[in-house]
Amino acid sequence: MNLITPAEFRKRFGAEPLRTRKNVYSLNQAEINAIKVAVLKMRALPYTDPTSWRYQAAIHGTTMTDNLPSWNTCHKSGEADFFLLWHRMYVYFFERIMRAKSGRANIAQPYWNYQQNAVMPPAYRDNTPSNPLYDGTRSSSINNGGALPSSIMTAFNTSLNNTDFYTFQTNMNNGPHGSVHTTINGNMAVVSSAAQDPVFMLHHGNIDRLWEEWRSRCGGRINPTDATWLNRIYTFFDETGTAVSMRGSDIVEISTQLNYRYDDREPVINCTGARPVARTREVLITKEASLSLAGNNLKANFTGGSATGLETIERTQNRRAFNFDGANVSERLVINFEGVNIQKMPQGVIEVYLNLPAGQRPSANSKYFVGLLDLFSVEHHSAHGTAEEHANGASTEMDATQAAKALGLTLPELRNASISFYVRGASLKGAEVATNAQLSIQRIKFALETQRTQ
């Protein structure tokens, strides 16, 4: 495989116009038809062609065993820090292929802004034999016009409040991103088949747009400046089928480096911020949970958990309060879920609450709401991760800082804390669609992460 550098890539194609990525709901019929033409042409190609639909989908994940170049390069263990970077490159090169196949020089990858309209666009739900944008494996409620659960949007909005890039990325990836996948269900619910569904690119067009929205808020929000992130290399294929190797530093400015913008905002310029220089994490309490969820709700109490880390802090620092809002040193309360095994994936989400009072109706608008369990990543790492993950289940985490702040939680009160789980489906014709899940969790931990900036 012959690789070309980004400089050679741009030299070969010359100067390109600045294209606008639009909300899919604002596309006209000619633009929708152009996307359909591109998908049909890609699907007509043999899967060994890098510009074919199946090859492109396999880059994200596949169960095919050919192991062709760049296949299965998303969601590998240890790759979480590059989630946004990898998907930006992936969508960008898919967009180039789609544009070439469509024959329309100015077409750009649209996005689905589910925060404005949580119902999948009609063009992707049109169940006619000639529509290549329809996927019959999806949840019937979604294909029939059901709306994504509102807790997904709440979790996305919460992630945007974080000023540190890695915290923002983790909070968006660990919950709301994957919950869009699981609610749509079918191909989209599994990493190895997700990109076979045409709505995948709408979803990740929006994830990329949210990255730009996060940056546009400034207030200390800057992209990574560390060499590991900036020099991270991935290889994708352009519209001619040529492999192109790119670094993180090649994709940080979408308008000047990649020649696109989003229709709802101007390109971000001149935002500054402090750079995190150190992160340390200490486990406060471990609860050997052995939890089994079989239905739509479950509650776990931390009473009796091992609190060695918490005891150390109380003894050596003589304090009760968290330091959530420190200027140069701040803390986050993180919940780790370990040994997670999924027996049945819900056609929806699993909401997590901290200290939800008995008898109170779960609501993502309440101060008890923490976030969404990342079943999308858990399923993948349980099935295709390390030998330990395959044998004992995967791990995932959730940022509980906002809930802890809203509740006025103190460090000693963690000993009597509770975690509640609620399974929620899509909303169809104003009513929640019932859905169940079946999973087990071996242990739950409260951990304290300290961030230091300069």
C-alpha positions in Angstrom: 0.0 0.0 0.0 1.5 3.3 -1.1 0.8 6.2 1.3 0.9 9.9 0.5 1.3 12.7 3.0 -1.3 15.4 3.5 0.9 17.9 1.7 1.1 15.6 -1.4 -2.6 15.0 -1.1 -3.4 18.7 -1.2 -0.9 19.3 -4.0 -2.6 16.6 -6.1 -6.1 18.0 -5.7 -5.1 21.7 -5.7 -7.0 24.5 -3.9 -10.5 23.5 -2.9 -13.5 25.7 -2.0 -14.8 26.0 1.5 -17.8 23.7 1.6 -20.7 23.9 4.1 -22.0 20.9 6.0 -25.7 21.4 6.5 -28.3 20.1 8.9 -29.9 17.2 7.1 -33.3 18.7 7.8 -32.4 21.7 5.6 -31.3 19.6 2.5 -33.4 19.9 -0.6 -34.6 16.8 -2.6 -31.7 17.2 -5.1 -29.2 17.0 -2.3 -30.8 14.0 -0.8 -30.9 12.3 -4.2 -27.2 13.0 -4.6 -26.4 11.2 -1.4 -28.6 8.3 -2.5 -26.7 8.1 -5.8 -23.4 8.0 -4.0 -24.5 5.2 -1.6 -25.9 3.1 -4.5 -22.6 3.5 -6.5 -20.5 2.6 -3.4 -22.6 -0.4 -2.8 -22.2 -1.6 -6.4 -18.5 -1.9 -5.9 -16.7 -5.0 -4.7 -15.9 -4.9 -1.0 -12.1 -5.0 -1.8 -12.4 -1.5 -3.4 -11.4 1.1 -0.7 -14.1 3.4 -2.0 -16.9 0.8 -1.7 -19.6 0.9 0.9 -18.5 -2.3 2.6 -14.8 -1.4 2.7 -15.6 2.0 4.2 -17.9 0.4 6.8 -15.2 -2.2 7.6 -12.8 0.6 8.5 -14.9 1.4 11.5 -15.5 -2.3 12.3 -16.4 -5.6 10.6 -16.6 -9.3 11.3 -15.1 -10.1 7.8 -11.8 -11.9 8.2 -9.8 -10.5 5.3 -8.2 -7.9 7.5 -7.6 -5.4 4.7 -5.7 -2.2 5.3 -7.3 0.2 7.9 -10.1 -2.2 8.8 -11.2 -2.3 12.4 -9.2 0.7 13.4 -11.9 2.3 15.6 -12.6 1.4 19.3 -9.4 -0.5 20.0 -8.4 -0.8 23.6 -6.3 2.3 24.6 -7.6 4.5 21.8 -10.2 6.5 23.7 -8.0 9.7 23.7 -8.3 9.8 19.9 -12.0 9.3 19.6 -12.8 12.7 18.1 -9.6 12.8 16.0 -10.2 9.4 14.4 -13.9 10.0 13.5 -13.1 13.4 12.1 -10.7 11.8 9.6 -13.1 9.0 8.9 -16.1 11.2 8.1 -13.8 13.6 6.1 -12.6 10.9 3.7 -16.0 9.3 3.4 -17.3 12.7 2.5 -14.8 13.0 -0.3 -15.8 9.6 -1.7 -19.5 10.4 -1.4 -19.0 13.7 -3.3 -17.1 12.0 -6.1 -19.6 9.2 -6.5 -22.5 11.7 -6.4 -21.2 13.8 -9.2 -22.0 17.0 -7.3 -18.9 19.0 -6.6 -20.3 21.0 -3.7 -22.1 18.3 -1.8 -20.9 17.9 1.8 -21.6 15.4 4.6 -24.8 16.5 6.4 -25.4 16.1 10.1 -28.4 15.2 12.2 -28.8 17.7 15.0 -30.9 15.5 17.3 -30.9 18.3 19.9 -33.2 20.3 17.6 -35.1 17.3 16.2 -34.7 14.0 17.9 -36.7 12.1 15.2 -34.6 10.5 12.4 -35.0 12.4 9.1 -37.8 11.0 6.9 -35.4 10.3 4.0 -33.6 7.7 6.2 -36.9 6.1 7.3 -38.5 5.8 3.9 -39.0 2.0 3.5 -39.2 1.7 -0.2 -37.1 -0.9 -2.1 -35.2 1.8 -4.0 -34.1 3.8 -0.9 -30.5 3.0 0.0 -30.7 5.2 3.2 -33.1 2.8 4.9 -31.9 0.1 7.3 -34.5 -2.4 8.3 -32.4 -3.7 11.3 -33.1 -0.5 13.3 -35.6 -0.4 16.1 -39.1 -0.3 14.6 -40.0 2.7 16.9 -37.1 4.7 15.4 -38.0 3.8 11.8 -41.6 4.7 12.5 -40.7 8.2 13.7 -39.9 7.7 17.3 -37.7 10.3 19.1 -34.5 9.6 20.8 -34.8 9.8 24.7 -34.3 13.3 25.9 -31.7 12.2 28.4 -29.3 11.8 25.5 -29.5 15.5 24.8 -29.2 16.3 28.5 -26.0 14.3 28.6 -24.6 15.9 25.5 -25.3 19.4 26.9 -23.6 18.5 30.1 -20.5 17.3 28.3 -20.2 20.7 26.5 -19.9 22.4 29.9 -16.4 20.9 30.5 -13.5 23.2 29.5 -10.8 20.5 29.4 -10.7 18.7 26.0 -10.2 15.2 27.3 -12.9 15.5 29.9 -15.3 16.8 27.3 -14.4 14.0 24.9 -14.7 11.3 27.5 -18.1 12.6 28.8 -19.5 12.8 25.2 -18.1 9.4 24.2 -19.0 7.6 27.4 -22.7 7.7 27.3 -24.6 10.1 24.9 -22.6 9.1 21.8 -23.1 5.4 22.3 -26.7 5.8 23.5 -27.7 7.2 20.0 -26.2 4.0 18.6 -28.1 1.7 21.0 -31.5 3.5 20.7 -31.4 3.3 16.9 -30.4 -0.4 17.5 -29.8 -3.0 14.8 -26.6 -2.5 12.9 -26.0 0.8 14.7 -25.9 -0.8 18.1 -22.7 -2.9 17.4 -19.3 -1.5 16.5 -18.6 -4.2 14.0 -21.7 -3.3 11.9 -22.5 0.3 12.9 -21.2 2.0 9.8 -23.3 -0.2 7.5 -26.2 1.9 8.5 -26.3 5.2 6.4 -27.4 7.1 9.5 -24.0 6.5 11.1 -22.5 9.4 9.1 -25.3 11.7 10.0 -24.6 10.9 13.7 -20.9 11.4 13.4 -21.3 14.5 11.4 -23.1 15.8 14.4 -20.5 14.6 16.8 -17.9 16.5 14.8 -20.1 19.6 14.8 -20.4 19.3 18.6 -16.7 19.4 18.8 -16.7 22.7 17.0 -19.6 23.9 19.2 -17.5 23.1 22.2 -14.6 25.1 20.9 -16.7 28.0 19.9 -17.7 28.5 23.6 -14.1 29.4 24.3 -13.7 30.0 28.1 -10.5 27.9 28.2 -11.7 25.4 25.6 -8.7 24.5 23.4 -7.7 21.4 21.4 -4.9 19.2 22.7 -1.4 20.6 22.5 0.5 17.4 23.6 2.7 15.7 21.1 1.1 12.3 21.5 -2.3 13.6 20.2 -0.9 15.9 17.6 1.4 13.2 16.1 -1.1 10.4 16.2 -1.3 8.9 12.7 -4.2 7.1 11.0 -4.6 6.0 7.4 -7.8 6.4 5.3 -8.6 6.4 1.6 -9.4 9.3 -0.7 -11.9 9.3 -3.6 -9.3 7.6 -5.9 -8.7 4.8 -3.5 -5.3 6.1 -2.6 -4.2 5.7 1.0 -3.5 8.9 2.9 -1.8 9.1 6.2 -2.7 12.0 8.5 -1.7 13.3 11.9 -3.8 14.9 14.6 -2.1 18.2 13.8 -3.5 18.0 10.2 -7.2 18.2 11.2 -7.5 20.6 14.1 -8.7 23.6 12.0 -11.6 22.4 9.7 -11.9 25.5 7.6 -8.2 26.0 6.7 -7.0 22.4 6.8 -10.0 20.4 5.6 -12.0 23.1 3.7 -15.4 22.7 5.4 -17.5 24.6 7.9 -20.9 24.0 9.6 -23.9 26.0 8.6 -24.8 27.1 12.2 -21.5 28.7 13.2 -18.4 30.5 11.9 -15.0 28.7 12.2 -13.4 29.0 15.6 -10.4 31.4 16.0 -8.2 32.7 18.7 -9.6 30.9 21.8 -7.1 30.4 24.5 -6.9 28.2 27.6 -4.8 26.6 30.3 -3.3 23.2 29.5 -3.8 20.3 31.9 -0.4 19.1 32.8 -1.2 16.3 35.3 -4.1 14.0 36.1 -4.1 11.6 39.1 -6.9 9.3 40.1 -7.5 7.6 43.4 -10.2 5.1 44.2 -12.3 6.2 47.2 -14.8 3.3 47.6 -15.1 -0.1 46.0 -18.4 -2.0 46.1 -18.3 -5.6 45.0 -21.7 -5.3 43.5 -22.5 -8.5 41.6 -25.5 -6.7 40.2 -27.9 -8.1 37.8 -30.3 -5.9 35.8 -33.2 -7.9 34.2 -36.0 -5.5 33.4 -36.0 -1.7 33.5 -34.7 -0.5 36.9 -32.1 -1.4 39.6 -30.6 0.2 42.7 -27.2 -0.4 44.3 -26.1 0.9 47.7 -22.5 1.6 48.7 -23.1 0.8 52.3 -20.5 -1.7 53.4 -18.1 -1.0 50.5 -14.4 -0.9 51.0 -13.5 2.8 51.7 -9.7 2.6 52.0 -9.0 5.5 49.7 -11.6 7.7 51.4 -10.2 6.9 54.8 -6.7 7.9 53.7 -7.9 11.3 52.5 -9.9 11.9 55.7 -6.9 11.0 57.8 -4.1 12.8 55.9 -6.0 15.8 54.7 -8.7 16.3 57.4 -11.3 17.5 54.9 -14.9 16.7 54.0 -15.5 18.8 50.9 -14.7 18.1 47.3 -12.6 20.7 45.4 -14.7 20.8 42.2 -14.0 24.4 41.2 -10.4 25.1 42.0 -8.5 27.5 39.8 -5.3 25.6 39.2 -6.2 22.3 40.9 -9.7 20.9 40.6 -11.4 17.5 41.2 -13.9 15.3 39.5 -16.0 12.5 41.0 -15.9 9.5 38.6 -18.0 6.3 38.8 -16.3 3.2 37.4 -18.4 0.2 36.4 -16.2 -2.9 36.1 -16.9 -6.4 34.8 -20.0 -5.3 32.7 -21.6 -8.1 30.7 -24.6 -7.4 28.4 -27.0 -10.3 27.8 -29.7 -8.2 26.2 -29.2 -4.7 24.7 -32.1 -2.4 25.2 -33.6 -0.4 22.3 -32.9 2.7 24.2 -30.6 3.9 27.0 -29.7 3.1 30.6 -29.9 6.3 32.7 -27.8 6.4 35.9 -28.8 8.4 39.0 -27.0 9.3 42.2 -28.9 9.1 45.5 -32.3 9.1 43.8 -34.9 9.1 46.6 -37.2 6.0 46.9 -40.4 6.5 45.0 -39.2 9.4 42.9 -39.7 9.2 39.2 -36.4 9.2 37.3 -35.9 12.3 35.2 -32.8 13.5 33.4 -33.8 17.1 34.3 -33.4 16.3 38.0 -30.3 17.0 40.1 -29.9 13.3 40.7 -29.1 12.5 37.0 -25.5 11.5 36.4 -25.5 10.2 32.8 -25.9 7.2 30.5 -24.2 3.9 30.6 -21.9 3.4 27.6 -23.3 0.1 26.3 -22.0 0.6 22.8 -18.3 0.4 23.9 -19.0 -2.2 26.6 -20.5 -4.6 24.1 -17.6 -4.2 21.7 -14.8 -4.6 24.3 -16.6 -7.6 25.9 -16.7 -9.3 22.6 -13.6 -8.1 20.8 -11.3 -6.6 23.5 -8.6 -8.1 25.6 -8.7 -11.6 26.9 -9.6 -10.3 30.3 -12.4 -8.1 29.0 -13.8 -11.1 27.0 -13.7 -13.3 30.1 -14.8 -10.9 32.8 -16.6 -8.1 31.0 -15.6 -4.6 30.1 -15.3 -1.5 32.1 -16.8 2.0 31.6 -16.9 5.2 33.6 -19.2 8.2 34.1 -18.5 11.7 35.4 -20.7 12.3 38.5 -19.3 15.7 39.3 -22.3 17.8 38.2 -24.7 15.6 40.2 -22.5 15.6 43.3 -22.3 19.4 43.1 -26.0 19.8 42.7 -26.6 17.5 45.7 -24.0 19.2 47.8 -22.4 15.8 48.4 -19.5 15.6 50.9 -16.8 13.0 50.9 -18.0 11.1 54.0 -21.5 10.9 52.4 -20.1 8.6 49.7 -20.3 5.8 52.2 -24.1 5.8 52.1 -24.5 6.8 48.5 -26.7 4.8 46.0 -26.7 4.3 42.3 -29.9 3.8 40.4 -30.4 2.5 36.9 -33.4 3.1 34.7 -33.9 1.7 31.2 -35.6 4.2 28.9 -36.8 3.7 25.3 -37.6 6.1 22.5 -40.7 8.3 22.5 -43.4 7.5 19.9 -46.5 9.6 19.5 -45.8 11.2 22.9 -45.4 8.0 24.8 -42.3 6.2 25.9 -41.7 2.9 24.1 -41.1 0.2 26.7 -37.8 -1.6 26.4 -35.8 -3.9 28.8 -32.2 -4.7 29.3 -30.3 -7.6 30.8 -26.8 -7.1 32.1 -24.5 -7.7 35.1 -21.9 -5.5 36.8 -19.2 -7.1 39.0 -18.2 -4.0 40.9 -18.7 -0.2 41.1 -16.1 2.3 42.3 -16.1 6.0 43.3 -12.8 7.6 42.2 -11.5 11.1 42.7 -9.6 12.5 39.7 -7.4 15.6 40.3 -6.5 17.9 37.4 -3.6 20.4 37.6 -3.2 23.1 35.1 -0.6 25.8 34.3 
